[in-house]
Amino acid sequence: MSTFAPTNLPDILLIGATGRTGRLVLASALKRGHKVVALIRPSSYLSPQPNLTIFEGSPLDSAAITTALSLTSGPVVVISTLGQTRTSGNPFAATTSPRLFMSDSATAVVSAAKAFGPKVQKLVLMSMFGTGSSFTNLNFLMRATMLYSNMKQTLDDHNAVDGVIKNSGLVFVMPRPAMLKGEVALPVKILGDTGEKAGFMPSVSAQSVAKFMLDAISSEEWDGRTPVLSN
Ligand SMILES: NC(=O)c1ccc[n+]([C@@H]2O[C@H](COP(=O)([O-])OP(=O)(O)OC[C@H]3O[C@@H](n4cnc5c(N)ncnc54)[C@H](OP(=O)(O)O)[C@@H]3O)[C@@H](O)[C@H]2O)c1
């Protein structure tokens, strides 16, 4: 297992820093001493903070991602907490994002990371329980909900991200959190890479997911894997 000395923490390019989980990743990353470049769209806002560089651009634009990478110094890890936006906070509300928004961004991230070279150490992307091989381990209600509600577009997009990243040849970690619930960073339980140890309706706090994603930077344990997370 490799670890980074506190003085040699990699920088982070954070995509999705304005979202529910992204804001928690940002706050924890800065607290841990990382320098962070946040790529946000021009219509969004983040408060300026020490060690935070805010760069406006589209997560679909590989040139913008390359420019954001060039604002980092030394080794860098890309973290993405992008999600499909919806007409309301209800996870089943209609989506307002392009159909393959997250996977088109993943393609742009891969292209930018390859162009930028080996200073990009790892991609850590937030996926979802139900993606890929974990679908069969959702309970029957969740499987039906995923297939026959507005969640279908999100599932299809996460499945496409899964393919893009696994075929990229880059080092990645793609945690698949169960339903986001609660505010506290309770200890994370790993339900297997396909959720084979899941009970009926697992959940996990966004704080716990943020902590897991940051911990994955300095560990090789999860490289190339898709752990399903719960509390
Ligand atoms: N909700 C759950 O129970 C659950 C469970 C497991 C996994 N997940 C997955 O976890 C991920 C993160 O979820 P979350 O609830 O933390 O996300 P969220 O609050 O919905 O945040 C989404 C992020 O994506 C950005 N984004 C969306 N559309 C964009 C666009 N067209 N251009 C630029 N940026 C855009 C948003 O930027 P703006 O602020 O500018 O809109 C925001 O930063 C999602 O992929 C979700 O599917 C969710």
The ligand as an ORCA input file, in Angstrom:
! r2SCAN-3c Opt
* xyz 0 1
  N     -28.811     10.227     -4.578
  C     -28.425      8.996     -4.266
  O     -29.051      8.310     -3.421
  C     -27.216      8.400     -4.946
  C     -26.778      7.145     -4.537
  C     -25.625      6.608     -5.122
  C     -24.965      7.301     -6.124
  N     -25.444      8.518     -6.529
  C     -24.694      9.204     -7.599
  O     -23.748     10.043     -6.962
  C     -23.406     11.122     -7.828
  C     -23.396     12.421     -7.039
  O     -24.667     12.619     -6.448
  P     -24.988     14.014     -5.717
  O     -26.383     13.880     -5.188
  O     -23.887     14.383     -4.804
  O     -24.954     14.999     -6.987
  P     -25.671     16.431     -7.190
  O     -25.887     17.101     -5.880
  O     -26.863     16.238     -8.083
  O     -24.534     17.231     -7.970
  C     -24.347     17.039     -9.331
  C     -23.113     17.818     -9.763
  O     -23.009     17.684    -11.190
  C     -22.958     18.992    -11.766
  N     -23.644     19.028    -13.073
  C     -24.823     18.467    -13.387
  N     -25.143     18.754    -14.674
  C     -24.130     19.535    -15.142
  C     -23.854     20.139    -16.397
  N     -24.694     20.005    -17.447
  N     -22.713     20.848    -16.545
  C     -21.858     20.982    -15.509
  N     -22.047     20.426    -14.293
  C     -23.176     19.721    -14.108
  C     -23.694     19.878    -10.806
  O     -23.303     21.221    -11.051
  P     -24.306     22.461    -10.759
  O     -24.217     22.715     -9.279
  O     -23.722     23.530    -11.597
  O     -25.675     22.023    -11.202
  C     -23.205     19.319     -9.462
  O     -21.941     19.822     -9.151
  C     -24.419     11.066     -8.975
  O     -23.789     10.546    -10.112
  C     -25.500     10.127     -8.476
  O     -26.120      9.411     -9.546
  C     -26.521      9.086     -5.947
*
